[in-house]
Amino acid sequence: MDVTISPRRLRGELTVIPSKSQAHRLLICAAFSDKPTLLRCSETNRDIEATADCLAALGAGINRTDSGYTVFPVETVPERAVLNCRESGSTLRFLLPVAGALGVDTVFTMEGRLPQRPLSPLWEEMERMGCSLSRPTADTVRCTGKLRPGTYSIDGGVSSQYITGLLLALSLLEGPSVLEITGRVESRPYIELTKAAISLFGGDPEHPGEQKFHSPGEVSVEGDWSNGAFFLAANELGSRLKLHGLVADSAQGDRAILEILPLLRNGNPRISAADIPDLIPVLSIVAACNHGAVFTDIRRLRMKESDRVASVIAMLEGLGGRAEADENTLTIFPSGLTGGVVDSCNDHRIAMSAAIAATVCTVPVTVLGAQCVSKSYPSFWEEYRRLGGNYEQHLR
């Protein structure tokens, strides 16, 4: 599906959808707790559904309700399982070590760009500690064997998702373990989000394996700062929106949007992308419409749903802006945006960023592959229209 958006600012109120990042973690903790958990999560998406389906394949009872999920913990671990991760990197990287901790002979299937996204050094560390991993086909990973308690070590500079997966897995092992994180840690707030989820379920993230998960009975997923950021950026560009559901003291790293938007308004700042890779597409839109910006530490942007360095540059150029990059720096020039055609590159954050750009363009914006928003925000286009956005759909 493609959409062509007529320039128009947005007005109204909205409740920010539940946090995808927190929902993944809470679902996994609930699946290995001691009793059922009611997880309040009013809206879901393809990534959250992938994790829920994979947990069901591992033996959990996952019932979708009007308010969220009722999660019945795993009682009998299967000998074998097939887990369809769809395009969700979180699902794969969280549940790969979890499957290893359970000792399940597991085949993970992957879609989209996920098979090309890295698994090293998580792969090597799991093999060192008792598992065997292989690639039966280009879009599958097989995990056999069983992780053992002990001292684990992982480089913190590749993906915080590896650290999350190991923290969850080590919490399930019989006996205490230690997780040593080496090098520079990127996306640290996501690690803190994991630790908070483990603690909520009675685990000890600092001493995994010493305390088992205990269900709090009922837990609510807070609003998603990553998706709320699109509408906060729209406000920065002249829309008038009132957002509900965002927790001010959230552990979500993308809460940093509140501190970054004033920087873009007042100068040409230099901002590290290390902890906020999901914000860079929409921040690039705001920067192009203001005084520009330089984003550093962009290496991991190349390993997201798209190569987000290339797709951000292409998006801005397609809209009449200008940007350039070297190995570790993305420079956005203060060119303003007029409109044009943006290929989403099957990246939900590129598609939604282009929609926000359309609120200030002078000619229509066409987004190719607009259906990719279903990965994190299936109701985005419906919400965009409800808030005054004007677009036409074109089916290919």
Summary of the structure (lengths in Angstrom):
residues: 396
radius of gyration: 20.8
end to end distance: 6.1
largest distance: 61.9
contacts: 1454
relative contact order: 0.16
helix: 37%
strand: 23%
